[in-house]
Amino acid sequence: MKELLLIAVGAAFVNNVVLSQFLGICPFLGVSKNVKTAGGMGGAVIFVITIASFVTSLIYKFILVPANFEYLQTIVFILVIAALVQFVEMFLKKAMPPLYNALGVYLPLITTNCAVLGVALTNVQKTYSILEGVINGIATAFGFLVAIVLMAGIREKIEHNDITESFQGTPIVLVTAGLMAIAFFGFSGLI
Amino acid sequence: MNKYTERLYNGLIKENPTFVLMLGMCPTLAVTTSAINGIGMGLSTTVVLVLSNMLISMLRKIIPDSVRMPAFIVVVASFVTMVQFLLEGFVPSLYDSLGIYIPLIVVNCIILGRAESYASKNPVLPSIFDGIGMGLGFTVGLTAIGLVREIIGSGKAFNFQILPTSYEPVTIFILAPGAFFVLAALTALQNKFKKKAAEKGDPIAEKIGCGSGCATCGKKETCGGSMFIDVTPESKKTAKNEKE
């Protein structure tokens, strides 16, 4: 139990997926204009990463390892993730329309989000069990949600500030991200 | 300039993936803690890019249009796996310091972008040169950023002490926040140059984003184009709007 908690805190805050591992920078910079869409994106990422880390752990453990095909992990994982996102999208559309309406537009975005593949590969690299892998996935995605919602909140505040002309747009967002990364260093004392 | 050197010039200068198109931001931020890491990542990406451009260009008439994306991904992922094993076998120190970012070359949008926008439409030789140009442009970008961070953050360049030992290294620059600050400065500079060029009326690059801009992206509903930096100068934009 303690180990699981350590994995979770480590993945969500100490090694925050965006601010210290730089995975998923594209949506982090692109979909963080307001808190509502940022929250939607974060929710969709949690959903997909949880399922993806579970499925890729299963595939790795029960197909790739017994067949000695570990070296195919990158190819298999990326294809599984792409197919999975499509499948999840179709399933949600049919079975849970309200959830689909909330998360639907964000789902296709996530296929190319390197955080999903990153989590699957980290699980293998750190030889996590299936449960540990899923916990790691949920926590990583939660860290993404926290980072993107915080960022969106800050961007809403600074939108009308008087910023030097060259720094308007992306540069000021990156400076903000840098300051947030410094703040997240504070969490490294937790573990 | 023949079309091969034109491809090299295009990748290195005119559409430099790091400085002009701002593609592949994950590795740009993550592995540029030193110049050596930058070169290693850049060259690995170049190898994958050249090989995948070559193969995709060869197969461009065989791959059906509807399954081209999965097909490209399989091609790219196979080459990435090969590069990963070569690095592990021959340069283990680099393999250790790049870590998870080597398999993540698969999702680097430069590679799929070039496959989609160039290699799948052009003959083999120009595609190879396009890959070399883009790859070297990426390498130059990563090395430059890595060098700046390494000099400020540890007083070294390519692991040699170049600043006097009395220099107090600003360690934050080789940590995660430094990456954001350096990139922020870079994009600010880019904004400045873009503005100057726009005043002079020089178009810099027409399209930008993951390969060929928002039209083919599939993400456009969500980002509304905000995810990609549109570098069409203002004057040109208004001209275009008037035409429409």
Contacts between the chains, C-beta under 8 A, distances in Angstrom:
chain1	res1	chain2	res2	distance
A	19	B	176	6.3
A	20	B	176	4.6
A	21	B	30	6.8
A	22	B	25	7.6
A	22	B	26	5.3
A	22	B	29	4.2
A	22	B	30	4.1
A	22	B	176	7.4
A	22	B	179	6.9
A	23	B	26	6.0
A	23	B	104	7.6
A	24	B	26	7.9
A	25	B	25	4.7
A	25	B	26	5.6
A	25	B	29	6.5
A	26	B	25	6.7
A	26	B	109	7.7
A	26	B	227	6.1
A	27	B	227	7.5
A	29	B	25	7.8
A	29	B	227	7.0
A	30	B	219	8.0
A	30	B	222	7.9
A	30	B	223	4.6
A	30	B	226	5.6
A	30	B	227	2.9
A	30	B	228	7.8
A	31	B	222	6.0
A	31	B	223	6.2
A	31	B	227	7.3
A	33	B	226	6.3
A	37	B	222	7.2
A	41	B	222	7.5
A	71	B	81	6.3
A	71	B	85	7.1
A	72	B	81	7.3
A	73	B	103	7.7
A	74	B	77	5.2
A	74	B	80	5.9
A	74	B	81	5.3
A	74	B	84	7.4
A	74	B	103	4.5
A	74	B	106	5.9
A	75	B	74	6.3
A	75	B	77	4.0
A	75	B	78	6.3
A	75	B	81	6.5
A	78	B	73	5.7
A	78	B	77	5.6
A	78	B	106	5.4
A	78	B	107	7.2
A	79	B	70	6.7
A	79	B	73	6.7
A	79	B	74	7.0
A	79	B	77	7.8
A	82	B	70	6.8
A	82	B	73	6.9
A	105	B	221	5.1
A	105	B	222	5.1
A	106	B	222	6.0
A	108	B	218	5.2
A	108	B	219	6.7
A	109	B	218	7.9
A	109	B	219	4.9
A	109	B	222	5.6
A	109	B	223	7.8
A	112	B	107	6.0
A	112	B	109	7.0
A	112	B	112	8.0
A	112	B	210	7.7
A	112	B	219	7.9
A	113	B	107	7.9
A	114	B	26	5.4
A	114	B	104	5.3
A	114	B	107	4.3
A	117	B	103	7.4
A	117	B	104	6.4
A	117	B	106	6.9
A	117	B	107	5.7
A	118	B	100	6.2
A	118	B	104	6.2
A	121	B	100	5.5
A	121	B	103	5.4
A	121	B	104	7.4
A	122	B	100	6.3
A	125	B	99	7.9
A	125	B	100	6.5
A	164	B	188	7.9
A	165	B	191	7.6
A	165	B	195	7.5
A	166	B	188	4.3
A	166	B	189	7.3
A	166	B	191	4.7
A	166	B	192	4.5
A	166	B	195	7.7
A	167	B	184	7.5
A	167	B	188	5.0
A	167	B	191	7.6
A	168	B	191	7.3
A	169	B	187	7.8
A	169	B	191	7.0
A	169	B	229	7.9
A	170	B	22	8.0
A	170	B	184	7.9
A	170	B	187	4.8
A	170	B	229	6.5
A	171	B	184	4.5
A	171	B	185	7.5
A	171	B	187	4.5
A	171	B	188	4.1
A	171	B	191	6.7
A	172	B	184	7.4
A	174	B	180	4.9
A	174	B	181	7.5
A	174	B	183	5.2
A	174	B	184	3.6
A	174	B	187	6.5
A	175	B	180	6.9
A	175	B	181	6.6
A	175	B	184	4.6
A	177	B	180	4.6
A	178	B	177	4.3
A	178	B	178	7.5
A	178	B	179	7.7
A	178	B	180	3.3
A	178	B	181	4.6
A	178	B	184	6.6
A	179	B	177	7.2
A	181	B	175	8.0
A	181	B	176	4.7
A	181	B	177	4.1
A	181	B	180	6.1
A	182	B	172	7.3
A	182	B	177	4.7
A	185	B	175	7.7
A	185	B	177	7.7
